[in-house]
């Protein structure tokens, strides 16, 4: 009876036992092949080169940093009287480019990473619409007026020329952590005359500060480095003279900001 009971329990658990065995087999194979996949490989020598190269793909989310004009926020509001608020929205996009690296030291590199980025900036403008306010029994009871919403969209293709300093930790097995920072010059491919046809008009050139961090993973034939980077524009891009009249005097400053995930291959 004890023997029969044992085989009965084994039959009930054989799927779990099979999964455990498969997992242990995978661990064994992984440890056997780890040296060939992540170990000291042919590309690890690129860390010793004075000049090295690579490329990257990136996805970003970007928005405007908008500052209201003083006359818009003061009471009484002397400009944009039908405008309730203006809200920039984060909008996704992507970019791609190349990496050129100059080695100063094993832990210090200078990077030049020219790229082309595809951006979309969305700005939500909320308007008071008093004609949509419903009748209320008590006229003395406060009520918020109804709001109409208009979304302004600006699409841009940007050429960006970042110059960055990269500080890496010492290599631990097959990985390195790093911090990266620097500045970038960027310009828009479409002309200012084309941009002037949009509802919310900005100029096409900007300087940005770039700060980020990531880690490098060594493979057999290449080095892979995922990275997150924050970008903050320095210039006031706003061009009020060509912006639509209802929001023209409500804004005093517009600057860009974005968060980007880079997939670097070197």
Buried (B, 14 or more C-beta within 10 A) or exposed (E): EEEEEEEEEEEEEEEEEEEEEEEEEEEEEEEEEEEEEBBEBEBBEBBEEEEBEBBBBBEBBBBBEBBBBEBBEEEEEEBBEBBBBBBBBBBEBBBEBEBEBEBEEEBEBBBBBBBEBBBEBBBEBBBBBEEEEEEEEEEEEEEEEEEEEBEBEBEBEBBBBBBBBBBBEEBEEBEBEBEBBBBBEBEBEBEBEEBEEBBBBBBBEBEBBBBBBBBBEBBEEBBBBEBEBBBEBEBBBBBBEBBEEBBBBBBBBBBBBBBBBBBBEB
